[in-house]
Amino acid sequence: MTTVLLVIHLLVTIALIVVVLLQRSEGGGLGIGSGGGGMGNFMSGRGTANLLTRATAILGTIFFALSLALALMNQGTRQPRSLLDSPPASTAPAVPAPAPAAPAPAVPTN
């Protein structure tokens, strides 16, 4: 269930980003949804602005609700603990590998 909500949350997030970027802003933005010559004057500038504003509000509400749902679902799975209460992680000391045997010294013959 959590995985399904996470995927939906991701899709809503991407849609919200796209809708916000399409909106006409005072700074210019992408201005794709400004109702210019694009899309054969599908909607007027005012209609597009109303549609994008409504879509932003709806997607924002869905995003907020999904965020709360995911937080509440994962609330019981995490057990609160403090780093100060837990003992330090003990790591076993590494045993060094035995050194290779040195060759026997050569005895000089006279």
Residue frames relative to the residue before (quaternion, step in Angstrom):
aa qw qx qy qz dx dy dz
M 1.0000 0.0000 0.0000 0.0000 0.00 0.00 0.00
T 0.6487 0.5197 -0.3190 0.4553 3.55 0.99 -0.85
T 0.6401 0.5323 -0.3291 0.4458 3.57 0.99 -0.80
V 0.6402 0.5169 -0.3261 0.4654 3.58 0.98 -0.83
L 0.6705 0.4891 -0.3023 0.4688 3.59 0.91 -0.88
L 0.6342 0.5273 -0.3370 0.4541 3.59 1.03 -0.71
V 0.6488 0.5032 -0.3206 0.4723 3.59 0.99 -0.79
I 0.6473 0.4990 -0.3157 0.4821 3.59 0.97 -0.84
H 0.6302 0.5374 -0.3237 0.4574 3.57 1.02 -0.83
L 0.6487 0.5132 -0.3116 0.4677 3.58 0.98 -0.82
L 0.6697 0.4933 -0.3029 0.4652 3.59 0.92 -0.87
V 0.6432 0.5038 -0.3234 0.4774 3.60 1.00 -0.79
T 0.6318 0.5388 -0.3301 0.4489 3.58 1.02 -0.78
I 0.6658 0.4899 -0.3021 0.4748 3.57 0.90 -0.91
A 0.6540 0.5057 -0.3148 0.4663 3.60 0.96 -0.84
L 0.6416 0.5215 -0.3241 0.4597 3.58 1.00 -0.78
I 0.6347 0.5198 -0.3290 0.4677 3.59 0.99 -0.79
V 0.6657 0.5046 -0.3057 0.4569 3.58 0.90 -0.92
V 0.6727 0.4972 -0.3055 0.4549 3.59 0.89 -0.91
V 0.6511 0.5022 -0.3263 0.4663 3.59 0.96 -0.77
L 0.6765 0.4871 -0.3029 0.4618 3.59 0.97 -0.78
L 0.6367 0.5355 -0.3350 0.4422 3.60 1.13 -0.51
Q 0.5814 0.6123 -0.3802 0.3774 3.57 1.12 -0.53
R 0.4659 -0.6607 0.5167 0.2820 3.49 -1.14 0.69
S 0.0744 -0.8027 0.5913 0.0218 3.53 -0.81 0.97
E 0.6513 -0.5178 0.3765 0.4072 3.53 -1.27 0.20
G 0.6812 0.4824 -0.2823 0.4729 3.55 1.15 -0.57
G 0.6578 -0.4925 0.3231 0.4693 3.58 1.19 -0.02
G 0.0087 0.8174 -0.5751 -0.0336 3.59 0.63 -1.09
L 0.7127 -0.3683 0.3097 0.5104 3.54 -1.08 -0.65
G 0.2228 -0.8373 0.4784 0.1429 3.54 1.14 -0.59
I 0.3397 0.7585 -0.5005 0.2425 3.59 1.17 0.35
G 0.7460 0.4029 -0.2223 0.4814 3.57 0.98 -0.81
S 0.3895 0.7639 -0.4537 0.2425 3.58 1.16 0.34
G 0.4918 -0.6951 0.4180 0.3167 3.59 1.21 -0.07
G 0.3143 0.7599 -0.5101 0.2521 3.61 1.10 0.54
G 0.8061 -0.2536 0.1958 0.4975 3.56 -0.99 -0.77
G 0.5225 0.6644 -0.4076 0.3456 3.58 1.20 -0.26
M 0.8356 0.1940 -0.1787 0.4819 3.56 -1.24 0.59
G 0.5618 -0.6549 0.3807 0.3325 3.59 1.07 0.62
N 0.5938 -0.5890 0.3460 0.4251 3.57 1.04 0.84
F 0.0193 0.8413 -0.5357 0.0695 3.54 0.88 1.04
M 0.7792 -0.0243 0.0335 0.6254 3.55 0.93 -0.92
S 0.5456 -0.5892 0.4620 0.3763 3.54 -1.17 0.43
G 0.6861 -0.4834 0.3439 0.4211 3.56 -1.25 0.26
R 0.6677 0.4988 -0.3008 0.4635 3.56 1.00 -0.82
G 0.6534 0.5149 -0.3125 0.4586 3.60 0.97 -0.80
T 0.6440 0.5109 -0.3153 0.4741 3.55 1.03 -0.78
A 0.6479 0.5146 -0.3209 0.4609 3.57 0.95 -0.83
N 0.6550 0.5016 -0.3145 0.4695 3.60 0.96 -0.82
L 0.6503 0.5166 -0.3114 0.4618 3.57 0.98 -0.85
L 0.6905 0.4734 -0.2843 0.4672 3.59 0.86 -0.91
T 0.6285 0.5208 -0.3372 0.4690 3.59 1.06 -0.69
R 0.6627 0.4900 -0.3010 0.4798 3.57 0.95 -0.86
A 0.6504 0.5087 -0.3193 0.4651 3.61 0.96 -0.82
T 0.6340 0.5234 -0.3305 0.4635 3.58 1.02 -0.75
A 0.6604 0.5057 -0.3088 0.4613 3.58 0.93 -0.85
I 0.6665 0.4951 -0.3021 0.4683 3.58 0.93 -0.88
L 0.6841 0.4743 -0.2910 0.4714 3.60 0.85 -0.94
G 0.6290 0.5330 -0.3349 0.4562 3.58 1.05 -0.69
T 0.6484 0.5076 -0.3082 0.4764 3.57 1.03 -0.80
I 0.6487 0.5006 -0.3144 0.4794 3.59 0.97 -0.83
F 0.6322 0.5324 -0.3253 0.4594 3.58 0.99 -0.84
F 0.6630 0.5049 -0.2983 0.4654 3.58 0.91 -0.92
A 0.6731 0.4957 -0.2971 0.4615 3.59 0.90 -0.92
L 0.6627 0.4931 -0.3098 0.4709 3.60 0.95 -0.82
S 0.6250 0.5330 -0.3397 0.4582 3.58 1.02 -0.73
L 0.6622 0.4909 -0.3016 0.4792 3.58 0.95 -0.86
A 0.6519 0.5188 -0.3192 0.4516 3.59 0.93 -0.85
L 0.6711 0.4867 -0.3035 0.4697 3.59 0.92 -0.86
A 0.6456 0.5136 -0.3248 0.4625 3.58 0.99 -0.76
L 0.6794 0.4819 -0.2931 0.4694 3.60 0.95 -0.83
M 0.6431 0.5231 -0.3266 0.4541 3.59 1.04 -0.70
N 0.7429 0.3955 -0.2192 0.4936 3.58 1.00 -0.76
Q 0.4393 0.7173 -0.4497 0.3003 3.58 1.24 -0.02
G 0.7272 0.4457 -0.2512 0.4575 3.61 0.88 -0.84
T 0.6246 0.5740 -0.3501 0.3973 3.61 1.13 -0.40
R 0.6946 0.4401 -0.2749 0.4983 3.57 1.13 -0.49
Q 0.2231 -0.7631 0.5917 0.1336 3.54 -0.87 0.94
P 0.4182 -0.7150 0.4917 0.2686 3.56 -0.72 0.99
R 0.1201 0.7736 -0.6143 0.0991 3.53 -0.94 0.89
S 0.3363 -0.7288 0.5649 0.1912 3.48 -1.22 0.51
L 0.5239 -0.6278 0.4706 0.3315 3.54 -1.07 0.65
L 0.6446 0.5322 -0.3271 0.4407 3.56 1.12 -0.59
D 0.6615 0.5195 -0.3062 0.4459 3.60 1.13 -0.58
S 0.6882 0.4779 -0.2934 0.4603 3.57 1.03 -0.66
P 0.4970 -0.6449 0.4792 0.3279 3.58 -1.04 0.73
P 0.5812 -0.5775 0.4185 0.3919 3.57 -1.10 0.51
A 0.5399 -0.6193 0.4609 0.3356 3.52 -1.08 0.71
S 0.2520 -0.7719 0.5650 0.1463 3.55 -0.71 1.07
T 0.1489 -0.7682 0.6185 0.0717 3.48 -0.86 0.98
A 0.4497 -0.6823 0.5033 0.2808 3.54 -0.88 0.92
P 0.4655 -0.6693 0.4853 0.3160 3.59 -0.89 0.85
A 0.4743 -0.6760 0.4918 0.2761 3.50 -0.99 0.87
V 0.3250 -0.7298 0.5689 0.1953 3.55 -0.86 0.97
P 0.3760 -0.7374 0.5036 0.2477 3.58 -0.64 1.06
A 0.5248 -0.6265 0.4783 0.3216 3.52 -1.12 0.74
P 0.5358 -0.6202 0.4452 0.3606 3.61 -1.00 0.70
A 0.5035 -0.6542 0.4807 0.2957 3.51 -1.05 0.85
P 0.5298 -0.6196 0.4531 0.3607 3.60 -1.02 0.65
A 0.5530 -0.6227 0.4437 0.3311 3.54 -1.09 0.75
A 0.4115 -0.7066 0.5220 0.2427 3.53 -0.93 0.96
P 0.5219 -0.6311 0.4507 0.3553 3.59 -0.98 0.68
A 0.5644 -0.6033 0.4434 0.3478 3.55 -1.09 0.68
P 0.5002 -0.6532 0.4592 0.3351 3.60 -0.94 0.81
A 0.4721 -0.6696 0.5019 0.2772 3.49 -1.06 0.83
V 0.3005 -0.7430 0.5748 0.1649 3.57 -0.91 0.98
P 0.3492 -0.7489 0.5180 0.2209 3.57 -0.61 1.09
T 0.2378 -0.7559 0.5945 0.1362 3.57 -0.97 0.79
N 0.1605 -0.8016 0.5718 0.0691 3.56 -0.85 1.00
